[in-house]
Amino acid sequence: AAAGRAVHPVVTSEQAMPHVKELATTLAQFLEKISGASFEIEIGDGKTGLAVGTIGDFPDLELDNLFDLDDPTRREEYLLRSHAQGVYLVGATELAVRHAVWDFLGRLGYRHFFPGKHWEVIPSIPELEVAVAARETPDFYDRRIWYGFGDWSDNRADKSTWDARNRIAGGLRIRSGHAWDTIYRANKAEFDAHPEYLISQKPVKFCVSNPGLRKLVVNWALASFEKNPQI
């Protein structure tokens, strides 16, 4: 944006899903708050403008080789790339597109430090420009931060908004809470035969230095994945 005018529109594809279209609207709104310029939302092929969508939305960009939709650990990957005619904000999935939008705004100076409006920082940048070339994927497949006693009704909406804007999410939900108790119950006979696998029974504490114990846990995990690949 320059001199109160948006240089590029925000672009979605005609077949974009509703959530992606909402993200495009959100991007346009926040860019206006930052720059003071009104950003139009247009339908296009992604080659010009601020292209917001999945790789399926913009096949003409030929970005398919950057992503692997069959790999559940890569559902959150996205690309931010500026070029002469605009910027790609393109993700493997809708969740990845959401990450791309908020990462892009973060690179412009937007911050949301804690849940609630008081912790939101919207910079004022009338002459708005960016140069970016980033392909992002999370270091942790599942990310979750919560209040001491969970999300209560009075803070749930603010917390959900904060989560989205800080990319606190998970393309692959990992269920590992209280895992030792579960493993112990599922292999009770084996633990009875090998008391050296445990430091204590109540609470269940594993002797993780024991190679036999480690092998048991690995075999249990592999069998669990075989039985239910979604975990």
C-alpha positions in Angstrom: 0.0 0.0 0.0 1.2 3.5 -0.8 -0.3 7.0 -0.4 -3.5 5.6 1.1 -4.1 3.1 -1.8 -3.7 -0.6 -1.9 -1.3 -1.6 -4.7 -2.5 -5.2 -4.8 -5.9 -6.9 -4.1 -6.4 -10.0 -2.0 -7.1 -12.9 -4.3 -8.9 -16.2 -3.8 -9.9 -18.9 -6.3 -13.4 -19.4 -7.4 -13.5 -22.9 -5.8 -12.0 -21.7 -2.4 -13.7 -23.2 0.7 -15.7 -20.8 3.0 -13.0 -20.8 5.7 -10.3 -19.7 3.1 -12.6 -16.9 1.9 -13.0 -15.8 5.5 -9.3 -15.8 5.9 -8.9 -13.6 2.8 -11.5 -11.2 4.2 -9.6 -11.1 7.5 -6.3 -10.4 5.8 -7.9 -7.5 3.8 -9.4 -6.1 7.0 -6.1 -6.2 9.0 -4.1 -4.8 6.1 -6.5 -1.8 6.0 -6.1 -1.4 9.8 -2.3 -1.4 9.4 -2.0 0.8 6.3 -5.2 2.8 6.1 -5.8 1.6 2.6 -8.8 -0.4 1.5 -7.9 -3.8 0.0 -10.3 -5.3 -2.5 -11.0 -9.1 -2.6 -11.0 -10.6 -6.1 -11.2 -14.0 -7.8 -8.1 -15.0 -9.7 -5.5 -17.7 -10.5 -3.1 -16.5 -7.8 -0.5 -15.2 -10.3 -1.2 -11.6 -9.3 -2.2 -10.0 -6.0 -2.0 -11.4 -2.5 -3.0 -15.0 -3.3 -4.7 -16.7 -0.3 -5.5 -20.4 -0.7 -4.5 -24.0 -0.8 -2.4 -25.5 -3.6 -5.6 -27.0 -4.9 -7.1 -23.5 -5.2 -4.2 -22.3 -7.4 -3.1 -25.1 -9.7 -1.6 -22.7 -12.3 1.0 -21.7 -9.7 2.4 -25.3 -10.0 3.4 -25.5 -6.4 2.3 -29.1 -5.9 5.8 -30.4 -5.7 6.5 -28.4 -2.6 3.8 -30.2 -0.5 2.9 -33.8 0.2 -0.8 -34.1 1.0 -0.5 -37.9 1.7 1.9 -37.2 4.7 -0.1 -36.4 7.8 2.9 -34.7 9.4 2.9 -32.1 6.6 -0.6 -30.8 6.8 0.5 -27.4 8.2 3.1 -26.5 5.6 2.8 -23.2 3.8 4.6 -20.9 1.5 5.0 -17.1 1.8 6.7 -15.7 -1.3 6.7 -12.2 -2.7 7.2 -11.5 -6.4 6.8 -8.7 -8.8 3.0 -9.1 -9.1 2.1 -9.8 -5.4 2.6 -12.4 -2.7 1.8 -16.1 -2.4 0.1 -17.1 0.9 -0.4 -20.7 -0.1 -0.8 -23.7 2.2 -1.1 -27.5 1.9 -4.5 -27.4 3.8 -7.0 -24.8 5.1 -5.2 -24.9 8.4 -1.9 -24.2 6.7 -3.5 -21.2 4.9 -4.7 -19.8 8.3 -1.1 -20.1 9.5 0.2 -18.3 6.4 -2.2 -15.4 6.9 -1.2 -14.8 10.5 2.5 -15.4 9.9 2.3 -12.8 7.1 0.6 -10.3 9.3 3.2 -11.0 12.1 6.0 -10.2 9.6 4.3 -6.8 9.1 4.4 -6.2 12.9 1.1 -7.5 14.1 1.1 -9.1 17.6 -1.4 -10.8 19.9 0.5 -11.5 23.1 -2.2 -12.9 25.3 -6.0 -13.6 24.8 -8.2 -10.5 24.8 -8.2 -7.2 22.9 -5.9 -5.4 25.4 -3.0 -7.6 24.3 -3.4 -7.0 20.6 -0.9 -4.8 18.8 -1.8 -3.4 15.3 1.0 -1.3 13.9 0.4 1.8 11.7 2.4 1.5 8.5 0.9 3.8 5.7 3.7 2.9 3.3 3.3 -0.9 3.4 5.8 -3.2 1.7 7.2 -6.7 2.2 9.9 -8.9 0.8 9.5 -12.5 1.9 10.6 -16.0 0.8 9.7 -18.5 3.5 8.5 -22.1 3.4 7.3 -23.0 6.9 6.5 -26.2 8.7 6.1 -26.5 12.5 8.9 -28.1 14.7 6.2 -29.7 16.8 3.2 -31.5 15.1 0.8 -30.8 18.0 0.9 -27.6 20.0 -1.4 -26.7 22.9 -1.2 -24.1 25.6 -4.1 -23.8 28.1 -5.2 -22.1 31.3 -4.6 -23.9 34.6 -8.1 -25.4 34.7 -8.9 -25.5 31.0 -10.8 -23.1 28.8 -13.8 -21.8 30.8 -16.8 -20.4 29.0 -15.9 -16.8 29.8 -12.5 -17.0 28.1 -13.1 -19.7 25.4 -13.7 -17.3 22.5 -10.7 -15.1 23.3 -8.5 -18.1 23.8 -9.6 -19.6 20.4 -8.8 -16.4 18.6 -5.4 -16.1 20.3 -4.7 -19.8 19.4 -5.4 -19.1 15.7 -3.4 -15.9 15.5 -0.3 -17.5 17.2 -0.6 -20.8 15.2 -1.2 -22.9 18.3 -2.8 -25.9 16.6 -2.0 -29.3 15.4 -2.3 -30.9 12.0 -1.6 -34.2 13.7 -3.2 -34.6 17.2 -0.8 -36.5 19.5 -2.5 -38.2 22.4 0.3 -38.8 24.9 -1.2 -37.8 28.3 -0.8 -40.3 31.1 0.8 -42.7 28.6 2.7 -44.7 31.1 -0.4 -45.8 32.9 -2.0 -46.9 29.6 1.1 -48.8 28.6 1.3 -50.5 32.0 -2.3 -51.6 32.0 -2.0 -52.9 28.4 1.1 -55.0 29.2 0.4 -56.0 32.9 1.6 -59.6 32.5 4.9 -58.4 30.9 5.5 -55.9 33.7 4.7 -58.6 36.3 7.3 -60.8 34.7 9.8 -58.0 34.7 9.6 -55.9 37.8 12.9 -54.3 36.9 10.9 -52.3 34.2 9.4 -50.2 36.9 10.7 -47.7 39.4 7.3 -47.7 41.2 3.8 -49.0 40.6 1.9 -46.3 42.4 2.3 -44.0 40.6 3.5 -45.8 37.6 7.1 -44.8 36.8 9.2 -46.5 34.2 12.9 -47.3 34.5 13.6 -45.8 31.1 17.3 -46.8 31.2 16.2 -50.5 30.8 16.5 -51.6 27.1 13.8 -54.3 27.6 11.4 -51.6 28.8 12.2 -49.4 25.9 11.6 -52.2 23.4 8.3 -53.0 25.0 7.1 -49.4 24.7 8.2 -49.2 21.0 6.4 -52.4 20.2 3.3 -51.2 22.0 3.4 -47.8 20.1 3.8 -49.5 16.7 1.0 -51.9 17.4 -1.2 -49.0 18.4 -0.5 -47.2 15.1 -1.2 -50.3 13.2 -4.6 -50.7 14.9 -5.5 -47.0 14.6 -3.4 -45.1 12.0 -5.2 -41.8 12.9 -3.3 -41.6 16.2 
